[in-house]
Amino acid sequence: MENPKKINTAIIIDDNEIDQVLYKRIIKRSKKIDKVIGYTDAHKALEFLKCDGREKIDVIFLDINMPRMDGFEFLAAITDQLGEEFSSAVVVMITTSLAKEDKERASQFDIVKAYLNKPITIGDIEAIAEQIGFTAGDDSSDDPQIKRKAF
């Protein structure tokens, strides 16, 4: 029997509390992620990720449009402050934006592996787990869901 591909820990950074509840419910139903940590404030998520001794984060679901610190500002800050230590995490940008500029801007960050329009689905979660569950760092996924990055 083949082992299911799972993700140990994920963070959702999205200022919309209703979206947070929805995504946690979808993630739970997918049975692909063991633990989910949610932040409605990107600054607080940044502080958490900078803590010594914290658990390893496998994937970050990051909203683009947030007040105070948007998703792009978060990516710039975290890669600047944590560099190599942060590079093992996979970032999935989630957005309602259809702007081509946002996709192009997201593609400039190597850690961004997918760009998904809201709402995320169980299929999205399964595709991400398939890509990174046992193949972290391997960009050779042929999964069409992950190819939605399509920068």
LINBEL-V955398 format. One record per residue. N is the residue number from 1. SS is DSSP state (alpha for helix, beta for strand, coil for the rest). NEAR is the number of other C-alpha atoms within 10 Angstrom. Layout:
((N SS NEAR) (N SS NEAR))
This chain:
((1 coil 3) (2 coil 4) (3 coil 6) (4 coil 12) (5 coil 19) (6 coil 20) (7 beta 25) (8 beta 17) (9 beta 17) (10 beta 22) (11 beta 20) (12 beta 23) (13 beta 28) (14 coil 25) (15 coil 20) (16 coil 13) (17 alpha 12) (18 alpha 10) (19 alpha 16) (20 alpha 18) (21 alpha 12) (22 alpha 14) (23 alpha 22) (24 alpha 19) (25 alpha 12) (26 alpha 19) (27 alpha 22) (28 alpha 15) (29 alpha 12) (30 alpha 17) (31 coil 16) (32 coil 23) (33 beta 22) (34 beta 12) (35 beta 14) (36 beta 18) (37 beta 14) (38 beta 19) (39 beta 19) (40 coil 18) (41 coil 17) (42 alpha 24) (43 alpha 17) (44 alpha 12) (45 alpha 18) (46 alpha 18) (47 alpha 10) (48 alpha 12) (49 alpha 19) (50 alpha 15) (51 coil 9) (52 coil 7) (53 coil 7) (54 coil 9) (55 coil 10) (56 coil 14) (57 coil 19) (58 coil 20) (59 beta 27) (60 beta 22) (61 beta 24) (62 beta 27) (63 beta 27) (64 coil 24) (65 coil 16) (66 coil 18) (67 coil 12) (68 coil 9) (69 coil 15) (70 coil 19) (71 alpha 22) (72 alpha 19) (73 alpha 14) (74 alpha 19) (75 alpha 21) (76 alpha 12) (77 alpha 15) (78 alpha 19) (79 alpha 15) (80 alpha 11) (81 alpha 14) (82 alpha 13) (83 alpha 12) (84 alpha 10) (85 alpha 12) (86 alpha 18) (87 coil 15) (88 coil 15) (89 coil 20) (90 beta 22) (91 beta 23) (92 beta 22) (93 beta 24) (94 beta 23) (95 beta 21) (96 coil 12) (97 coil 15) (98 coil 9) (99 coil 9) (100 alpha 10) (101 alpha 11) (102 alpha 16) (103 alpha 18) (104 alpha 12) (105 alpha 11) (106 alpha 24) (107 alpha 17) (108 coil 10) (109 coil 14) (110 coil 10) (111 coil 20) (112 beta 21) (113 beta 24) (114 beta 24) (115 beta 25) (116 beta 25) (117 beta 16) (118 coil 14) (119 coil 13) (120 coil 17) (121 coil 16) (122 alpha 17) (123 alpha 13) (124 alpha 20) (125 alpha 23) (126 alpha 21) (127 alpha 20) (128 alpha 24) (129 alpha 25) (130 alpha 21) (131 alpha 24) (132 alpha 21) (133 coil 19) (134 coil 14) (135 coil 13) (136 coil 16) (137 coil 13) (138 coil 9) (139 coil 10) (140 coil 8) (141 coil 15) (142 coil 9) (143 coil 12) (144 coil 11) (145 coil 18) (146 alpha 23) (147 alpha 15) (148 alpha 14) (149 alpha 18) (150 coil 13) (151 coil 15))
